[in-house]
Amino acid sequence: MTKISLTPVIDVVFILLIFFMLASNFNKAGEINMNIAKESSKQSKEDIKVFKLMVHQDETIMSEGKLYSDSDLLTMIQIAIKDVSKYSIILTSRDEVTYQRFLSVMNFLKVNKITNLKIGIKKNEDKK
């Protein structure tokens, strides 16, 4: 009795499988046509003004490259948020800033009715 080898049959099946995989187009079902050219670049009413503040230990706060004292910062924020309906303030600090200084800035803004504060943190990277 002679044995029939299945190796050529498996080879043919794999060649047919590869052919149909390459000949089929699976991307048509998930396509969505978007006309981006019609989009407007105007500021939407839902845009949020973001202020990034870096607290320093020496009673100053940096915003957009400028140093402010606490009272000057309050004036700058009040003027800036007067024209926008939604804003967010992200507070970060340098490594040498104490928790007391950071919390005193947060409290100062809260007492002066500046809300929507967020605390920015650095990504913890291992030094090797």
C-alpha positions as a LaTeX table, in Angstrom:
\begin{tabular}{lrrr}
\hline
Residue & $x$ (\AA) & $y$ (\AA) & $z$ (\AA) \\
\hline
Met1 & 0.00 & 0.00 & 0.00 \\
Thr2 & 1.39 & 3.37 & $-0.97$ \\
Lys3 & 1.22 & 6.42 & 1.27 \\
Ile4 & $-0.11$ & 9.67 & $-0.12$ \\
Ser5 & 2.07 & 12.63 & 0.87 \\
Leu6 & 0.14 & 15.64 & 2.16 \\
Thr7 & 3.03 & 18.09 & 1.76 \\
Pro8 & 2.17 & 19.13 & $-1.83$ \\
Val9 & $-1.49$ & 19.54 & $-0.88$ \\
Ile10 & $-0.58$ & 21.81 & 2.07 \\
Asp11 & 1.72 & 23.83 & $-0.21$ \\
Val12 & $-1.08$ & 24.38 & $-2.71$ \\
Val13 & $-3.52$ & 25.38 & 0.06 \\
Phe14 & $-1.04$ & 27.94 & 1.44 \\
Ile15 & $-0.38$ & 29.36 & $-2.05$ \\
Leu16 & $-4.15$ & 29.75 & $-2.60$ \\
Leu17 & $-4.52$ & 31.34 & 0.83 \\
Ile18 & $-1.76$ & 33.86 & 0.08 \\
Phe19 & $-3.28$ & 34.60 & $-3.34$ \\
Phe20 & $-6.73$ & 35.34 & $-1.93$ \\
Met21 & $-5.30$ & 37.42 & 0.93 \\
Leu22 & $-3.40$ & 39.60 & $-1.52$ \\
Ala23 & $-6.29$ & 39.81 & $-4.00$ \\
Ser24 & $-8.90$ & 40.80 & $-1.41$ \\
Asn25 & $-9.43$ & 44.36 & $-0.27$ \\
Phe26 & $-10.54$ & 44.57 & 3.35 \\
Asn27 & $-10.22$ & 48.34 & 3.83 \\
Lys28 & $-13.31$ & 49.47 & 1.92 \\
Ala29 & $-15.75$ & 48.58 & 4.70 \\
Gly30 & $-14.11$ & 50.85 & 7.29 \\
Glu31 & $-13.46$ & 53.92 & 5.14 \\
Ile32 & $-14.91$ & 57.28 & 6.06 \\
Asn33 & $-14.61$ & 60.18 & 3.64 \\
Met34 & $-13.76$ & 63.47 & 5.33 \\
Asn35 & $-13.43$ & 66.77 & 3.56 \\
Ile36 & $-10.95$ & 68.59 & 5.76 \\
Ala37 & $-10.61$ & 71.55 & 3.39 \\
Lys38 & $-14.02$ & 72.86 & 4.47 \\
Glu39 & $-13.04$ & 72.95 & 8.15 \\
Ser40 & $-12.67$ & 76.39 & 9.63 \\
Ser41 & $-9.62$ & 77.45 & 11.58 \\
Lys42 & $-11.57$ & 79.99 & 13.62 \\
Gln43 & $-11.59$ & 79.61 & 17.37 \\
Ser44 & $-14.62$ & 77.68 & 18.46 \\
Lys45 & $-16.75$ & 78.65 & 21.41 \\
Glu46 & $-15.68$ & 75.44 & 23.13 \\
Asp47 & $-11.94$ & 76.22 & 23.04 \\
Ile48 & $-10.29$ & 76.47 & 26.42 \\
Lys49 & $-7.57$ & 79.02 & 27.22 \\
Val50 & $-4.73$ & 77.21 & 29.01 \\
Phe51 & $-2.31$ & 78.97 & 31.35 \\
Lys52 & 0.86 & 77.10 & 32.30 \\
Leu53 & 2.37 & 78.44 & 35.49 \\
Met54 & 5.69 & 77.35 & 37.01 \\
Val55 & 6.01 & 78.11 & 40.71 \\
His56 & 9.45 & 79.20 & 41.92 \\
Gln57 & 10.62 & 79.14 & 45.52 \\
Asp58 & 11.66 & 82.81 & 45.47 \\
Glu59 & 8.03 & 84.10 & 45.55 \\
Thr60 & 7.82 & 84.37 & 41.76 \\
Ile61 & 5.81 & 82.48 & 39.18 \\
Met62 & 6.74 & 82.03 & 35.52 \\
Ser63 & 4.14 & 82.19 & 32.78 \\
Glu64 & 5.03 & 82.19 & 29.07 \\
Gly65 & 8.66 & 83.00 & 29.85 \\
Lys66 & 7.91 & 86.00 & 32.09 \\
Leu67 & 8.36 & 86.16 & 35.86 \\
Tyr68 & 5.49 & 87.54 & 37.94 \\
Ser69 & 5.02 & 88.21 & 41.61 \\
Asp70 & 1.85 & 86.76 & 43.14 \\
Ser71 & $-0.12$ & 90.01 & 42.84 \\
Asp72 & 1.11 & 90.71 & 39.29 \\
Leu73 & 0.15 & 87.18 & 38.30 \\
Leu74 & $-3.33$ & 87.65 & 39.69 \\
Thr75 & $-3.78$ & 90.82 & 37.62 \\
Met76 & $-2.49$ & 89.10 & 34.47 \\
Ile77 & $-4.82$ & 86.11 & 34.91 \\
Gln78 & $-7.85$ & 88.28 & 35.66 \\
Ile79 & $-7.25$ & 90.33 & 32.51 \\
Ala80 & $-6.70$ & 87.21 & 30.39 \\
Ile81 & $-9.78$ & 85.30 & 31.60 \\
Lys82 & $-12.05$ & 88.31 & 31.24 \\
Asp83 & $-12.40$ & 87.62 & 27.50 \\
Val84 & $-12.80$ & 83.83 & 27.62 \\
Ser85 & $-15.59$ & 81.71 & 29.02 \\
Lys86 & $-13.51$ & 78.59 & 29.72 \\
Tyr87 & $-9.98$ & 78.44 & 31.02 \\
Ser88 & $-7.66$ & 76.05 & 32.75 \\
Ile89 & $-4.60$ & 76.79 & 34.86 \\
Ile90 & $-1.87$ & 74.17 & 35.06 \\
Leu91 & 0.46 & 74.62 & 38.03 \\
Thr92 & 3.89 & 73.03 & 37.89 \\
Ser93 & 6.99 & 73.62 & 39.96 \\
Arg94 & 10.72 & 73.21 & 39.98 \\
Asp95 & 12.29 & 70.45 & 42.04 \\
Glu96 & 13.46 & 72.79 & 44.82 \\
Val97 & 10.00 & 74.27 & 45.49 \\
Thr98 & 8.55 & 73.26 & 48.84 \\
Tyr99 & 5.05 & 71.90 & 49.21 \\
Gln100 & 4.21 & 74.87 & 51.42 \\
Arg101 & 5.08 & 77.34 & 48.65 \\
Phe102 & 3.14 & 75.35 & 46.05 \\
Leu103 & 0.06 & 75.09 & 48.27 \\
Ser104 & 0.25 & 78.77 & 49.20 \\
Val105 & 0.06 & 79.68 & 45.48 \\
Met106 & $-2.93$ & 77.37 & 45.08 \\
Asn107 & $-4.61$ & 78.92 & 48.11 \\
Phe108 & $-3.82$ & 82.45 & 46.88 \\
Leu109 & $-5.54$ & 81.73 & 43.55 \\
Lys110 & $-8.51$ & 80.09 & 45.27 \\
Val111 & $-9.00$ & 83.00 & 47.69 \\
Asn112 & $-9.01$ & 85.37 & 44.70 \\
Lys113 & $-11.70$ & 83.28 & 42.97 \\
Ile114 & $-9.40$ & 81.82 & 40.31 \\
Thr115 & $-10.72$ & 78.30 & 39.82 \\
Asn116 & $-10.12$ & 75.34 & 37.54 \\
Leu117 & $-6.60$ & 74.62 & 38.73 \\
Lys118 & $-4.75$ & 71.53 & 37.58 \\
Ile119 & $-1.48$ & 70.18 & 38.94 \\
Gly120 & 1.07 & 69.36 & 36.26 \\
Ile121 & 3.49 & 66.56 & 37.02 \\
Lys122 & 6.68 & 65.44 & 35.35 \\
Lys123 & 7.09 & 62.00 & 33.88 \\
Asn124 & 9.15 & 59.92 & 36.28 \\
Glu125 & 12.16 & 58.71 & 34.34 \\
Asp126 & 14.71 & 56.32 & 35.76 \\
Lys127 & 18.23 & 57.67 & 35.69 \\
Lys128 & 20.59 & 54.91 & 34.64 \\
\hline
\end{tabular}
